[in-house]
Amino acid sequence: MQITGRRFTIKKREQARRLVENRLSFFNKIYNFEINRIAIKNTSTRWGSCSSKGNLNFNYKILYIRPALADYLIVHELCHLGELNHSKRFWALVSKTIPDYIEVNKELRRTNIKLV
């Protein structure tokens, strides 16, 4: 599946926000991390990011991947609130809710969605 040329609209941003907020709420019942701010962006190189201030950012194109991949991205960034790195402790957090995170991450990397 290749998705290119999609316009970043307010409607798509709000759809992505609803998706992300709903899934963050679901997963954060397990983690109980403090989230400062959630932003939906049209980034050219990243699916998501987390700042040391507790801000979570997600690419709106999360709308166009299958739900298991979106959940992985959301959990990945959420777990950075507990470990702002990719240490063993970070991956242990991810594996609490995404036990097959290695396979899911590989699939996400193979996904042919241009982030531009």
Backbone as XML, in Angstrom:
<?xml version="1.0"?>
<chain id="A" units="angstrom">
  <residue number="1" name="MET">
    <atom name="N" x="0.843" y="-1.163" z="0.000"/>
    <atom name="CA" x="0.000" y="0.000" z="0.000"/>
    <atom name="C" x="0.892" y="1.230" z="0.000"/>
  </residue>
  <residue number="2" name="GLN">
    <atom name="N" x="0.730" y="2.080" z="-0.986"/>
    <atom name="CA" x="1.495" y="3.313" z="-1.051"/>
    <atom name="C" x="0.532" y="4.483" z="-0.985"/>
  </residue>
  <residue number="3" name="ILE">
    <atom name="N" x="0.803" y="5.371" z="-0.059"/>
    <atom name="CA" x="-0.050" y="6.533" z="0.096"/>
    <atom name="C" x="0.826" y="7.767" z="-0.057"/>
  </residue>
  <residue number="4" name="THR">
    <atom name="N" x="0.563" y="8.539" z="-1.078"/>
    <atom name="CA" x="1.319" y="9.775" z="-1.282"/>
    <atom name="C" x="0.341" y="10.865" z="-1.677"/>
  </residue>
  <residue number="5" name="GLY">
    <atom name="N" x="0.752" y="12.083" z="-1.518"/>
    <atom name="CA" x="-0.043" y="13.201" z="-1.991"/>
    <atom name="C" x="-1.311" y="13.474" z="-1.205"/>
  </residue>
  <residue number="6" name="ARG">
    <atom name="N" x="-1.489" y="12.900" z="-0.041"/>
    <atom name="CA" x="-2.681" y="13.189" z="0.761"/>
    <atom name="C" x="-2.538" y="14.584" z="1.353"/>
  </residue>
  <residue number="7" name="ARG">
    <atom name="N" x="-3.609" y="15.320" z="1.306"/>
    <atom name="CA" x="-3.560" y="16.677" z="1.846"/>
    <atom name="C" x="-3.772" y="16.647" z="3.346"/>
  </residue>
  <residue number="8" name="PHE">
    <atom name="N" x="-2.966" y="17.423" z="4.014"/>
    <atom name="CA" x="-3.061" y="17.574" z="5.465"/>
    <atom name="C" x="-4.127" y="18.627" z="5.740"/>
  </residue>
  <residue number="9" name="THR">
    <atom name="N" x="-5.277" y="18.183" z="6.153"/>
    <atom name="CA" x="-6.387" y="19.098" z="6.379"/>
    <atom name="C" x="-6.742" y="19.120" z="7.857"/>
  </residue>
  <residue number="10" name="ILE">
    <atom name="N" x="-7.506" y="20.106" z="8.223"/>
    <atom name="CA" x="-7.980" y="20.199" z="9.611"/>
    <atom name="C" x="-8.804" y="18.963" z="9.951"/>
  </residue>
  <residue number="11" name="LYS">
    <atom name="N" x="-9.599" y="18.501" z="9.010"/>
    <atom name="CA" x="-10.437" y="17.321" z="9.250"/>
    <atom name="C" x="-9.562" y="16.095" z="9.540"/>
  </residue>
  <residue number="12" name="LYS">
    <atom name="N" x="-8.537" y="15.901" z="8.748"/>
    <atom name="CA" x="-7.646" y="14.750" z="8.960"/>
    <atom name="C" x="-6.887" y="14.889" z="10.277"/>
  </residue>
  <residue number="13" name="ARG">
    <atom name="N" x="-6.479" y="16.105" z="10.594"/>
    <atom name="CA" x="-5.783" y="16.333" z="11.863"/>
    <atom name="C" x="-6.704" y="15.955" z="13.030"/>
  </residue>
  <residue number="14" name="GLU">
    <atom name="N" x="-7.957" y="16.359" z="12.961"/>
    <atom name="CA" x="-8.896" y="16.051" z="14.042"/>
    <atom name="C" x="-9.218" y="14.560" z="14.110"/>
  </residue>
  <residue number="15" name="GLN">
    <atom name="N" x="-9.316" y="13.900" z="12.965"/>
    <atom name="CA" x="-9.523" y="12.447" z="12.960"/>
    <atom name="C" x="-8.345" y="11.745" z="13.622"/>
  </residue>
  <residue number="16" name="ALA">
    <atom name="N" x="-7.147" y="12.175" z="13.273"/>
    <atom name="CA" x="-5.946" y="11.585" z="13.866"/>
    <atom name="C" x="-5.896" y="11.869" z="15.363"/>
  </residue>
  <residue number="17" name="ARG">
    <atom name="N" x="-6.259" y="13.074" z="15.765"/>
    <atom name="CA" x="-6.270" y="13.426" z="17.191"/>
    <atom name="C" x="-7.223" y="12.517" z="17.965"/>
  </residue>
  <residue number="18" name="ARG">
    <atom name="N" x="-8.414" y="12.295" z="17.427"/>
    <atom name="CA" x="-9.382" y="11.419" z="18.100"/>
    <atom name="C" x="-8.829" y="10.006" z="18.245"/>
  </residue>
  <residue number="19" name="LEU">
    <atom name="N" x="-8.248" y="9.490" z="17.173"/>
    <atom name="CA" x="-7.658" y="8.153" z="17.211"/>
    <atom name="C" x="-6.574" y="8.085" z="18.281"/>
  </residue>
  <residue number="20" name="VAL">
    <atom name="N" x="-5.644" y="9.016" z="18.241"/>
    <atom name="CA" x="-4.512" y="9.012" z="19.169"/>
    <atom name="C" x="-4.999" y="9.187" z="20.606"/>
  </residue>
  <residue number="21" name="GLU">
    <atom name="N" x="-5.876" y="10.143" z="20.839"/>
    <atom name="CA" x="-6.346" y="10.370" z="22.207"/>
    <atom name="C" x="-7.095" y="9.163" z="22.763"/>
  </residue>
  <residue number="22" name="ASN">
    <atom name="N" x="-7.925" y="8.536" z="21.940"/>
    <atom name="CA" x="-8.662" y="7.344" z="22.395"/>
    <atom name="C" x="-7.715" y="6.212" z="22.762"/>
  </residue>
  <residue number="23" name="ARG">
    <atom name="N" x="-6.741" y="5.957" z="21.919"/>
    <atom name="CA" x="-5.814" y="4.848" z="22.176"/>
    <atom name="C" x="-4.853" y="5.189" z="23.318"/>
  </residue>
  <residue number="24" name="LEU">
    <atom name="N" x="-4.430" y="6.445" z="23.429"/>
    <atom name="CA" x="-3.590" y="6.843" z="24.561"/>
    <atom name="C" x="-4.344" y="6.642" z="25.869"/>
  </residue>
  <residue number="25" name="SER">
    <atom name="N" x="-5.608" y="7.021" z="25.885"/>
    <atom name="CA" x="-6.424" y="6.848" z="27.082"/>
    <atom name="C" x="-6.511" y="5.366" z="27.457"/>
  </residue>
  <residue number="26" name="PHE">
    <atom name="N" x="-6.717" y="4.523" z="26.461"/>
    <atom name="CA" x="-6.801" y="3.077" z="26.697"/>
    <atom name="C" x="-5.488" y="2.545" z="27.273"/>
  </residue>
  <residue number="27" name="PHE">
    <atom name="N" x="-4.377" y="2.832" z="26.627"/>
    <atom name="CA" x="-3.090" y="2.278" z="27.053"/>
    <atom name="C" x="-2.566" y="2.932" z="28.335"/>
  </residue>
  <residue number="28" name="ASN">
    <atom name="N" x="-2.873" y="4.197" z="28.535"/>
    <atom name="CA" x="-2.330" y="4.862" z="29.710"/>
    <atom name="C" x="-3.028" y="4.423" z="31.000"/>
  </residue>
  <residue number="29" name="LYS">
    <atom name="N" x="-4.123" y="3.697" z="30.889"/>
    <atom name="CA" x="-4.721" y="3.087" z="32.083"/>
    <atom name="C" x="-3.775" y="2.041" z="32.664"/>
  </residue>
  <residue number="30" name="ILE">
    <atom name="N" x="-2.915" y="1.501" z="31.827"/>
    <atom name="CA" x="-1.923" y="0.505" z="32.266"/>
    <atom name="C" x="-0.665" y="1.209" z="32.772"/>
  </residue>
  <residue number="31" name="TYR">
    <atom name="N" x="-0.214" y="2.235" z="32.052"/>
    <atom name="CA" x="1.060" y="2.876" z="32.364"/>
    <atom name="C" x="0.955" y="4.014" z="33.385"/>
  </residue>
  <residue number="32" name="ASN">
    <atom name="N" x="-0.116" y="4.757" z="33.338"/>
    <atom name="CA" x="-0.322" y="5.900" z="34.239"/>
    <atom name="C" x="0.778" y="6.962" z="34.150"/>
  </residue>
  <residue number="33" name="PHE">
    <atom name="N" x="1.189" y="7.286" z="32.936"/>
    <atom name="CA" x="2.167" y="8.346" z="32.738"/>
    <atom name="C" x="1.437" y="9.684" z="32.634"/>
  </residue>
  <residue number="34" name="GLU">
    <atom name="N" x="2.124" y="10.747" z="32.990"/>
    <atom name="CA" x="1.550" y="12.081" z="32.866"/>
    <atom name="C" x="1.877" y="12.643" z="31.489"/>
  </residue>
  <residue number="35" name="ILE">
    <atom name="N" x="0.828" y="12.927" z="30.734"/>
    <atom name="CA" x="0.975" y="13.487" z="29.394"/>
    <atom name="C" x="0.729" y="14.979" z="29.482"/>
  </residue>
  <residue number="36" name="ASN">
    <atom name="N" x="1.659" y="15.760" z="28.963"/>
    <atom name="CA" x="1.513" y="17.213" z="28.992"/>
    <atom name="C" x="0.641" y="17.697" z="27.837"/>
  </residue>
  <residue number="37" name="ARG">
    <atom name="N" x="1.053" y="17.398" z="26.608"/>
    <atom name="CA" x="0.366" y="17.910" z="25.422"/>
    <atom name="C" x="0.444" y="16.872" z="24.311"/>
  </residue>
  <residue number="38" name="ILE">
    <atom name="N" x="-0.590" y="16.813" z="23.504"/>
    <atom name="CA" x="-0.617" y="15.935" z="22.337"/>
    <atom name="C" x="-0.750" y="16.816" z="21.104"/>
  </residue>
  <residue number="39" name="ALA">
    <atom name="N" x="0.131" y="16.592" z="20.128"/>
    <atom name="CA" x="0.072" y="17.364" z="18.884"/>
    <atom name="C" x="0.025" y="16.414" z="17.699"/>
  </residue>
  <residue number="40" name="ILE">
    <atom name="N" x="-0.750" y="16.786" z="16.713"/>
    <atom name="CA" x="-0.829" y="16.043" z="15.457"/>
    <atom name="C" x="-0.192" y="16.939" z="14.396"/>
  </residue>
  <residue number="41" name="LYS">
    <atom name="N" x="0.800" y="16.393" z="13.709"/>
    <atom name="CA" x="1.571" y="17.202" z="12.767"/>
    <atom name="C" x="1.673" y="16.510" z="11.414"/>
  </residue>
  <residue number="42" name="ASN">
    <atom name="N" x="2.217" y="17.226" z="10.473"/>
    <atom name="CA" x="2.533" y="16.684" z="9.155"/>
    <atom name="C" x="4.049" y="16.704" z="9.033"/>
  </residue>
  <residue number="43" name="THR">
    <atom name="N" x="4.687" y="15.779" z="9.731"/>
    <atom name="CA" x="6.148" y="15.733" z="9.729"/>
    <atom name="C" x="6.643" y="14.961" z="8.521"/>
  </residue>
  <residue number="44" name="SER">
    <atom name="N" x="7.849" y="15.262" z="8.103"/>
    <atom name="CA" x="8.362" y="14.630" z="6.886"/>
    <atom name="C" x="9.235" y="13.413" z="7.166"/>
  </residue>
  <residue number="45" name="THR">
    <atom name="N" x="9.675" y="13.224" z="8.407"/>
    <atom name="CA" x="10.605" y="12.115" z="8.653"/>
    <atom name="C" x="10.227" y="11.219" z="9.821"/>
  </residue>
  <residue number="46" name="ARG">
    <atom name="N" x="9.222" y="11.571" z="10.599"/>
    <atom name="CA" x="8.910" y="10.788" z="11.800"/>
    <atom name="C" x="7.435" y="10.459" z="11.909"/>
  </residue>
  <residue number="47" name="TRP">
    <atom name="N" x="7.183" y="9.303" z="12.505"/>
    <atom name="CA" x="5.815" y="8.921" z="12.841"/>
    <atom name="C" x="5.385" y="9.583" z="14.144"/>
  </residue>
  <residue number="48" name="GLY">
    <atom name="N" x="6.339" y="9.775" z="15.039"/>
    <atom name="CA" x="5.994" y="10.367" z="16.324"/>
    <atom name="C" x="7.241" y="10.763" z="17.082"/>
  </residue>
  <residue number="49" name="SER">
    <atom name="N" x="7.023" y="11.485" z="18.176"/>
    <atom name="CA" x="8.129" y="11.857" z="19.044"/>
    <atom name="C" x="7.579" y="12.182" z="20.423"/>
  </residue>
  <residue number="50" name="CYS">
    <atom name="N" x="8.499" y="12.229" z="21.378"/>
    <atom name="CA" x="8.163" y="12.549" z="22.757"/>
    <atom name="C" x="9.235" y="13.485" z="23.286"/>
  </residue>
  <residue number="51" name="SER">
    <atom name="N" x="8.816" y="14.537" z="23.961"/>
    <atom name="CA" x="9.792" y="15.475" z="24.519"/>
    <atom name="C" x="9.974" y="15.220" z="26.009"/>
  </residue>
  <residue number="52" name="SER">
    <atom name="N" x="11.041" y="15.752" z="26.546"/>
    <atom name="CA" x="11.308" y="15.611" z="27.976"/>
    <atom name="C" x="10.271" y="16.362" z="28.812"/>
  </residue>
  <residue number="53" name="LYS">
    <atom name="N" x="9.497" y="17.242" z="28.176"/>
    <atom name="CA" x="8.431" y="17.968" z="28.880"/>
    <atom name="C" x="7.119" y="17.188" z="28.909"/>
  </residue>
  <residue number="54" name="GLY">
    <atom name="N" x="7.119" y="15.986" z="28.338"/>
    <atom name="CA" x="5.910" y="15.163" z="28.336"/>
    <atom name="C" x="4.979" y="15.437" z="27.185"/>
  </residue>
  <residue number="55" name="ASN">
    <atom name="N" x="5.491" y="16.083" z="26.132"/>
    <atom name="CA" x="4.687" y="16.354" z="24.940"/>
    <atom name="C" x="4.815" y="15.195" z="23.961"/>
  </residue>
  <residue number="56" name="LEU">
    <atom name="N" x="3.678" y="14.718" z="23.478"/>
    <atom name="CA" x="3.661" y="13.639" z="22.495"/>
    <atom name="C" x="3.219" y="14.209" z="21.153"/>
  </residue>
  <residue number="57" name="ASN">
    <atom name="N" x="3.958" y="13.881" z="20.109"/>
    <atom name="CA" x="3.654" y="14.332" z="18.756"/>
    <atom name="C" x="3.464" y="13.119" z="17.862"/>
  </residue>
  <residue number="58" name="PHE">
    <atom name="N" x="2.467" y="13.204" z="16.982"/>
    <atom name="CA" x="2.190" y="12.110" z="16.061"/>
    <atom name="C" x="1.938" y="12.667" z="14.671"/>
  </residue>
  <residue number="59" name="ASN">
    <atom name="N" x="2.363" y="11.902" z="13.670"/>
    <atom name="CA" x="2.106" y="12.247" z="12.288"/>
    <atom name="C" x="0.648" y="11.889" z="11.978"/>
  </residue>
  <residue number="60" name="TYR">
    <atom name="N" x="-0.053" y="12.776" z="11.278"/>
    <atom name="CA" x="-1.457" y="12.523" z="10.963"/>
    <atom name="C" x="-1.648" y="11.270" z="10.106"/>
  </residue>
  <residue number="61" name="LYS">
    <atom name="N" x="-0.601" y="10.826" z="9.426"/>
    <atom name="CA" x="-0.723" y="9.651" z="8.560"/>
    <atom name="C" x="-0.883" y="8.358" z="9.344"/>
  </residue>
  <residue number="62" name="ILE">
    <atom name="N" x="-0.873" y="8.462" z="10.675"/>
    <atom name="CA" x="-1.196" y="7.319" z="11.511"/>
    <atom name="C" x="-2.603" y="6.800" z="11.161"/>
  </residue>
  <residue number="63" name="LEU">
    <atom name="N" x="-3.412" y="7.665" z="10.558"/>
    <atom name="CA" x="-4.765" y="7.280" z="10.117"/>
    <atom name="C" x="-4.745" y="6.195" z="9.044"/>
  </residue>
  <residue number="64" name="TYR">
    <atom name="N" x="-3.652" y="6.104" z="8.291"/>
    <atom name="CA" x="-3.630" y="5.260" z="7.106"/>
    <atom name="C" x="-2.901" y="3.935" z="7.279"/>
  </residue>
  <residue number="65" name="ILE">
    <atom name="N" x="-2.525" y="3.619" z="8.487"/>
    <atom name="CA" x="-1.873" y="2.329" z="8.733"/>
    <atom name="C" x="-2.831" y="1.450" z="9.525"/>
  </residue>
  <residue number="66" name="ARG">
    <atom name="N" x="-2.553" y="0.166" z="9.506"/>
    <atom name="CA" x="-3.487" y="-0.726" z="10.188"/>
    <atom name="C" x="-3.435" y="-0.492" z="11.702"/>
  </residue>
  <residue number="67" name="PRO">
    <atom name="N" x="-4.532" y="-0.769" z="12.392"/>
    <atom name="CA" x="-4.642" y="-0.442" z="13.819"/>
    <atom name="C" x="-3.515" y="-0.994" z="14.698"/>
  </residue>
  <residue number="68" name="ALA">
    <atom name="N" x="-3.027" y="-2.176" z="14.431"/>
    <atom name="CA" x="-1.950" y="-2.740" z="15.259"/>
    <atom name="C" x="-0.678" y="-1.895" z="15.143"/>
  </residue>
  <residue number="69" name="LEU">
    <atom name="N" x="-0.412" y="-1.356" z="13.967"/>
    <atom name="CA" x="0.755" y="-0.489" z="13.785"/>
    <atom name="C" x="0.545" y="0.854" z="14.488"/>
  </residue>
  <residue number="70" name="ALA">
    <atom name="N" x="-0.665" y="1.384" z="14.393"/>
    <atom name="CA" x="-0.968" y="2.641" z="15.081"/>
    <atom name="C" x="-0.832" y="2.460" z="16.585"/>
  </residue>
  <residue number="71" name="ASP">
    <atom name="N" x="-1.337" y="1.346" z="17.103"/>
    <atom name="CA" x="-1.206" y="1.080" z="18.537"/>
    <atom name="C" x="0.256" y="1.002" z="18.947"/>
  </residue>
  <residue number="72" name="TYR">
    <atom name="N" x="1.063" y="0.350" z="18.134"/>
    <atom name="CA" x="2.489" y="0.262" z="18.446"/>
    <atom name="C" x="3.111" y="1.660" z="18.516"/>
  </residue>
  <residue number="73" name="LEU">
    <atom name="N" x="2.819" y="2.500" z="17.536"/>
    <atom name="CA" x="3.373" y="3.859" z="17.536"/>
    <atom name="C" x="2.946" y="4.635" z="18.774"/>
  </residue>
  <residue number="74" name="ILE">
    <atom name="N" x="1.690" y="4.506" z="19.129"/>
    <atom name="CA" x="1.158" y="5.228" z="20.286"/>
    <atom name="C" x="1.806" y="4.728" z="21.568"/>
  </residue>
  <residue number="75" name="VAL">
    <atom name="N" x="1.906" y="3.413" z="21.718"/>
    <atom name="CA" x="2.549" y="2.852" z="22.918"/>
    <atom name="C" x="4.023" y="3.225" z="22.947"/>
  </residue>
  <residue number="76" name="HIS">
    <atom name="N" x="4.686" y="3.178" z="21.804"/>
    <atom name="CA" x="6.109" y="3.523" z="21.729"/>
    <atom name="C" x="6.344" y="4.924" z="22.293"/>
  </residue>
  <residue number="77" name="GLU">
    <atom name="N" x="5.594" y="5.891" z="21.807"/>
    <atom name="CA" x="5.784" y="7.265" z="22.283"/>
    <atom name="C" x="5.333" y="7.411" z="23.734"/>
  </residue>
  <residue number="78" name="LEU">
    <atom name="N" x="4.261" y="6.761" z="24.110"/>
    <atom name="CA" x="3.797" y="6.809" z="25.495"/>
    <atom name="C" x="4.863" y="6.281" z="26.450"/>
  </residue>
  <residue number="79" name="CYS">
    <atom name="N" x="5.523" y="5.193" z="26.083"/>
    <atom name="CA" x="6.548" y="4.600" z="26.940"/>
    <atom name="C" x="7.783" y="5.486" z="27.077"/>
  </residue>
  <residue number="80" name="HIS">
    <atom name="N" x="7.983" y="6.394" z="26.128"/>
    <atom name="CA" x="9.087" y="7.341" z="26.274"/>
    <atom name="C" x="8.850" y="8.294" z="27.448"/>
  </residue>
  <residue number="81" name="LEU">
    <atom name="N" x="7.629" y="8.402" z="27.909"/>
    <atom name="CA" x="7.372" y="9.217" z="29.095"/>
    <atom name="C" x="7.969" y="8.565" z="30.339"/>
  </residue>
  <residue number="82" name="GLY">
    <atom name="N" x="8.154" y="7.247" z="30.284"/>
    <atom name="CA" x="8.780" y="6.524" z="31.390"/>
    <atom name="C" x="10.272" y="6.350" z="31.204"/>
  </residue>
  <residue number="83" name="GLU">
    <atom name="N" x="10.692" y="6.187" z="29.967"/>
    <atom name="CA" x="12.113" y="6.006" z="29.618"/>
    <atom name="C" x="12.357" y="6.779" z="28.333"/>
  </residue>
  <residue number="84" name="LEU">
    <atom name="N" x="13.071" y="7.884" z="28.428"/>
    <atom name="CA" x="13.299" y="8.739" z="27.254"/>
    <atom name="C" x="14.523" y="8.252" z="26.480"/>
  </residue>
  <residue number="85" name="ASN">
    <atom name="N" x="14.500" y="6.960" z="26.134"/>
    <atom name="CA" x="15.609" y="6.321" z="25.426"/>
    <atom name="C" x="15.090" y="5.010" z="24.842"/>
  </residue>
  <residue number="86" name="HIS">
    <atom name="N" x="15.964" y="4.208" z="24.290"/>
    <atom name="CA" x="15.588" y="2.888" z="23.778"/>
    <atom name="C" x="16.352" y="1.799" z="24.521"/>
  </residue>
  <residue number="87" name="SER">
    <atom name="N" x="16.397" y="1.912" z="25.828"/>
    <atom name="CA" x="17.092" y="0.941" z="26.674"/>
    <atom name="C" x="16.251" y="-0.324" z="26.841"/>
  </residue>
  <residue number="88" name="LYS">
    <atom name="N" x="16.820" y="-1.308" z="27.509"/>
    <atom name="CA" x="16.069" y="-2.527" z="27.820"/>
    <atom name="C" x="14.837" y="-2.212" z="28.654"/>
  </residue>
  <residue number="89" name="ARG">
    <atom name="N" x="14.966" y="-1.244" z="29.565"/>
    <atom name="CA" x="13.809" y="-0.866" z="30.395"/>
    <atom name="C" x="12.691" y="-0.277" z="29.528"/>
  </residue>
  <residue number="90" name="PHE">
    <atom name="N" x="13.067" y="0.522" z="28.523"/>
    <atom name="CA" x="12.070" y="1.078" z="27.612"/>
    <atom name="C" x="11.321" y="-0.039" z="26.892"/>
  </residue>
  <residue number="91" name="TRP">
    <atom name="N" x="12.069" y="-0.983" z="26.308"/>
    <atom name="CA" x="11.434" y="-2.068" z="25.547"/>
    <atom name="C" x="10.612" y="-2.972" z="26.456"/>
  </residue>
  <residue number="92" name="ALA">
    <atom name="N" x="11.000" y="-3.101" z="27.719"/>
    <atom name="CA" x="10.196" y="-3.869" z="28.681"/>
    <atom name="C" x="8.848" y="-3.180" z="28.897"/>
  </residue>
  <residue number="93" name="LEU">
    <atom name="N" x="8.856" y="-1.849" z="28.941"/>
    <atom name="CA" x="7.590" y="-1.112" z="29.056"/>
    <atom name="C" x="6.711" y="-1.357" z="27.834"/>
  </residue>
  <residue number="94" name="VAL">
    <atom name="N" x="7.295" y="-1.247" z="26.660"/>
    <atom name="CA" x="6.533" y="-1.456" z="25.421"/>
    <atom name="C" x="5.933" y="-2.863" z="25.400"/>
  </residue>
  <residue number="95" name="SER">
    <atom name="N" x="6.719" y="-3.839" z="25.803"/>
    <atom name="CA" x="6.273" y="-5.238" z="25.719"/>
    <atom name="C" x="5.122" y="-5.563" z="26.673"/>
  </residue>
  <residue number="96" name="LYS">
    <atom name="N" x="4.861" y="-4.700" z="27.663"/>
    <atom name="CA" x="3.723" y="-4.922" z="28.556"/>
    <atom name="C" x="2.412" y="-4.952" z="27.784"/>
  </residue>
  <residue number="97" name="THR">
    <atom name="N" x="2.300" y="-4.131" z="26.755"/>
    <atom name="CA" x="1.047" y="-4.062" z="25.991"/>
    <atom name="C" x="1.208" y="-4.477" z="24.531"/>
  </residue>
  <residue number="98" name="ILE">
    <atom name="N" x="2.426" y="-4.497" z="24.026"/>
    <atom name="CA" x="2.691" y="-4.921" z="22.642"/>
    <atom name="C" x="3.775" y="-5.999" z="22.704"/>
  </residue>
  <residue number="99" name="PRO">
    <atom name="N" x="3.420" y="-7.216" z="23.120"/>
    <atom name="CA" x="4.446" y="-8.255" z="23.302"/>
    <atom name="C" x="5.185" y="-8.619" z="22.014"/>
  </residue>
  <residue number="100" name="ASP">
    <atom name="N" x="4.550" y="-8.436" z="20.865"/>
    <atom name="CA" x="5.196" y="-8.751" z="19.585"/>
    <atom name="C" x="5.758" y="-7.490" z="18.927"/>
  </residue>
  <residue number="101" name="TYR">
    <atom name="N" x="6.230" y="-6.546" z="19.742"/>
    <atom name="CA" x="6.677" y="-5.245" z="19.241"/>
    <atom name="C" x="7.795" y="-5.357" z="18.206"/>
  </residue>
  <residue number="102" name="ILE">
    <atom name="N" x="8.639" y="-6.369" z="18.288"/>
    <atom name="CA" x="9.742" y="-6.501" z="17.324"/>
    <atom name="C" x="9.176" y="-6.736" z="15.923"/>
  </residue>
  <residue number="103" name="GLU">
    <atom name="N" x="8.231" y="-7.659" z="15.817"/>
    <atom name="CA" x="7.626" y="-7.958" z="14.513"/>
    <atom name="C" x="6.814" y="-6.770" z="14.006"/>
  </residue>
  <residue number="104" name="VAL">
    <atom name="N" x="6.082" y="-6.128" z="14.904"/>
    <atom name="CA" x="5.263" y="-4.983" z="14.500"/>
    <atom name="C" x="6.152" y="-3.842" z="14.014"/>
  </residue>
  <residue number="105" name="ASN">
    <atom name="N" x="7.253" y="-3.603" z="14.700"/>
    <atom name="CA" x="8.192" y="-2.561" z="14.294"/>
    <atom name="C" x="8.756" y="-2.859" z="12.901"/>
  </residue>
  <residue number="106" name="LYS">
    <atom name="N" x="9.086" y="-4.124" z="12.650"/>
    <atom name="CA" x="9.595" y="-4.499" z="11.326"/>
    <atom name="C" x="8.549" y="-4.239" z="10.252"/>
  </residue>
  <residue number="107" name="GLU">
    <atom name="N" x="7.291" y="-4.583" z="10.558"/>
    <atom name="CA" x="6.223" y="-4.342" z="9.591"/>
    <atom name="C" x="6.052" y="-2.845" z="9.333"/>
  </residue>
  <residue number="108" name="LEU">
    <atom name="N" x="6.120" y="-2.050" z="10.379"/>
    <atom name="CA" x="5.985" y="-0.603" z="10.221"/>
    <atom name="C" x="7.089" y="-0.064" z="9.316"/>
  </residue>
  <residue number="109" name="ARG">
    <atom name="N" x="8.302" y="-0.560" z="9.492"/>
    <atom name="CA" x="9.421" y="-0.103" z="8.655"/>
    <atom name="C" x="9.226" y="-0.480" z="7.186"/>
  </residue>
  <residue number="110" name="ARG">
    <atom name="N" x="8.496" y="-1.568" z="6.947"/>
    <atom name="CA" x="8.223" y="-2.002" z="5.566"/>
    <atom name="C" x="7.031" y="-1.269" z="4.954"/>
  </residue>
  <residue number="111" name="THR">
    <atom name="N" x="6.258" y="-0.580" z="5.773"/>
    <atom name="CA" x="5.080" y="0.127" z="5.285"/>
    <atom name="C" x="5.510" y="1.215" z="4.320"/>
  </residue>
  <residue number="112" name="ASN">
    <atom name="N" x="4.899" y="1.230" z="3.187"/>
    <atom name="CA" x="5.304" y="2.138" z="2.121"/>
    <atom name="C" x="4.441" y="3.404" z="2.124"/>
  </residue>
  <residue number="113" name="ILE">
    <atom name="N" x="4.507" y="4.123" z="3.224"/>
    <atom name="CA" x="3.801" y="5.396" z="3.309"/>
    <atom name="C" x="4.839" y="6.488" z="3.382"/>
  </residue>
  <residue number="114" name="LYS">
    <atom name="N" x="4.802" y="7.361" z="2.433"/>
    <atom name="CA" x="5.764" y="8.466" z="2.430"/>
    <atom name="C" x="5.325" y="9.491" z="3.462"/>
  </residue>
  <residue number="115" name="LEU">
    <atom name="N" x="6.261" y="9.879" z="4.315"/>
    <atom name="CA" x="5.944" y="10.834" z="5.360"/>
    <atom name="C" x="6.113" y="12.275" z="4.895"/>
  </residue>
  <residue number="116" name="VAL">
    <atom name="N" x="6.399" y="12.475" z="3.634"/>
    <atom name="CA" x="6.600" y="13.825" z="3.131"/>
    <atom name="C" x="5.285" y="14.524" z="2.897"/>
  </residue>
</chain>
